[in-house]
Amino acid sequence: MAQFDYRIDEQTEYNLGDTPSLVMLTERNYLMFQGTGEAQLANPEFKDAAAAMYAFAAGIKEQARHSKLIDWFRDYVPYPLSVYRTPHGAYTMLIKQPNFTVPELLTAAQAAAGPLTAAARQVAYRRTEEGVEVQLLQKGPVTEASSVFTTLTDFMQAHGMTRAQDGYRTVYLDNILTTPADQVRTLVRIPVTVRDPDAGDYEIARN
């Protein structure tokens, strides 16, 4: 069986186009870290947590390859890191995990990693639902003043959408620890409420 690559198999969900689209994401497995403070690499906790998330996502893949805890394994490219930011100085990191994975694989990956930082010990395996969000790609650093937010707001107003939550999500399509900041491709997502999503003239990803 060919390797599953979200960049190929779920292109609509990770839209690289220059117009906004809608994602409708149901309940899935995730690695999760919840932190406070600046959601930037300058924040040591954020940087440690990001490093742990990337490492455990790779570790779970390797543990799953040989594990007897799961019924079957399909080779895959690990999903990207996303960060949900609130206006109150809190953030949640997520990395989606394939549905065939189980929480015990994180425990095994943590054990194989050796001594863990405080942030790494707080990484958890959870099943959660991201919900409905509008998204648009931006290259380079994302700030509150980035034009991507104006474009998304205009898109929401044009299609009768309202904000479902105050925060927003950044999905990093490149590794933020190893890619120059001005080269990082980021999907900016805003949670929304939509009365009739199929009535619009935009792409919809359902997963």
N, C-alpha and C positions, 0 to 999 in steps of 0.2 A: 504494500500500500504506500502511495506517495506521501511525503511529508506534508503535514498540514501547516500552511503559512497564512496567517491572518491577513498579511499584506496583499495576498493574491485571492484567497478564498472569501474574505470579508471586506472587499474594497469599498463597498458603499458605507460600511460602518466607520471606516477610516478614510474618509473622503479627502482626496488630494486636490479637488477642484477649487475654483475661485469663486464659487457661489455657495451660500449657506444650504444646509440640508438638515434633515431630521433623523435622530436615532431613537429607537424605542427598544430599550434593553431590559429584558426580563431577568428573573432570578438566576444567578450564576455563582460559581465558586470564585473566591478572591483571596489573595494575600492582602492584609490590611494593617495599617499603622495609623494611629491617631495622635497628633501632636499639637503643640501650641507655639506661638511665636511666628516669626517670619518664615514663610514657605519658600525660602531661598537657600542656595548652597552656602551663603555666608553664615547661616545658622548651623552650628555644629550638630545639633540634634537632627535637623532636617537632612543634612548631608550623610550622617551615619545611618539614618533610617533608609534613605534612598539606596545607599550601598548595600545594606542588608536586604532590601526588597529585591534588587537585581540579583544578588547572590543566591537568595533562597528560591527565586523563580527558576534560575538555572539548576539549582540543587534538586528541586522537586522533579524537574524533568529527568535528571539522572537517576534519582531514587525510583521514580516510576518505571523507568526502563527495565529494572531488574526486580521490582517489588512483587511479592506474593500477596500484597494487600489489595491489589486491584485485579479485576477480571481480565482486562485487556489493555494494551498500550498502543498508541499511535504516535510516531515521531512527530514533533511539532516545533515551530519557532515560538519561543516564549513571548507572551503579550507585552505591550508597552506599559510603562509606568504612567499612572494618572494621579493628579492631586486635586482634591476638592477643597476650595478655600471658602471660608465664611468671613463676613465683615467683622467678626468678633475676635480675630487673632487665632483661630483654630483651623486645623487642616486635617484631611484624611487622605492618606496614600492608598492606592489600590493597584494591584496587578491581577488581571483576570487569569484564572486557571482552567484548564480543560475540565469538562464535566466528569471525566473518568477518574480524576484525582480525588484523594481523600485527605482529611486533616493529618493523619499519621505520617504522611509524606513530608509535611513541614517539620514535624518533630524529628524525623530522621535527617532531614537536610540541616537542621540546626545542630544536631549532635555531630554531624560530619564536618561542620564548619569550625569546630574547636571553640576557643574562648570567644564569647559574644559581648558586644558593647551593650550598654543599657538599652539603647534603641532597638538593637537586634533582638533582644529578649522580649520586647513588647510586640513584635510582629506576630499577627494572629492569622488563622485561616477561618474565613467566614463565608457564609452564603448570604448574598444580599442582592438587591435590585437597584440598578442605577436610575432607571426610570426613563422619562422622555426628555430629550434635550435637543436644542438647535446647536449646530456646530459650524465652524469655519476655520480653515487652515491659516496659520501665520508662521512666517519664518523669522527667527530672531526673538529677542526677549519680549515677554508679554507684561505690560503694565496696565494699571487702571485707565491710563490715557490712550492706550492703543486703539487705533482706528477700527480694529476688528469688532470692538464692542458697539461702536456706532452702527456698523454694517449689520450686526446681528439684531440690534434693537430695531432698526428700520425694517428688517425682514420680519421680525415678530409682529410689529404693528401692521405691516402690510397683509399679514395672514391671520390676524385676529388671535394671536397667541399672547399669553400673559406669563409673567415669571411665576414659577412654582415655589422657588426658594430664593433667598437673597444672594447666595454665593455663586461661584462659577467653577468649572472644572478645566484643567489643562491636561491634555493627553500628549505626552512627549513621544513622538515617533522616532526620535533619536535618543541615545543614552546621554543624559544630561551630565554625567560624570566624565565622559570621554570626548564629547563633541563640543567644539567651540560654541559659546553662547549665541553668536550671531548666525550660526549654521543650524541650530536646533529647529526642527519643524514641529510645531505645536498645534494641535486641534483645540481650539477654545470652545467650550460647551457651556450653555446656559440652560438650567432646568426650566421647562415650560409646561403650561397646561394648554391643550389643543382640543377644541370641541370635535372637529371632524378632520383628522389628519389626512385622509384620503381625498379631501376636496381641494388640496393645494397642488401647485405646479412645481413641486420640488421633489428631490430624491428622498426616499425613506429607507432607512436600514432597520430591519427587525431581527432581533437575536434573543 
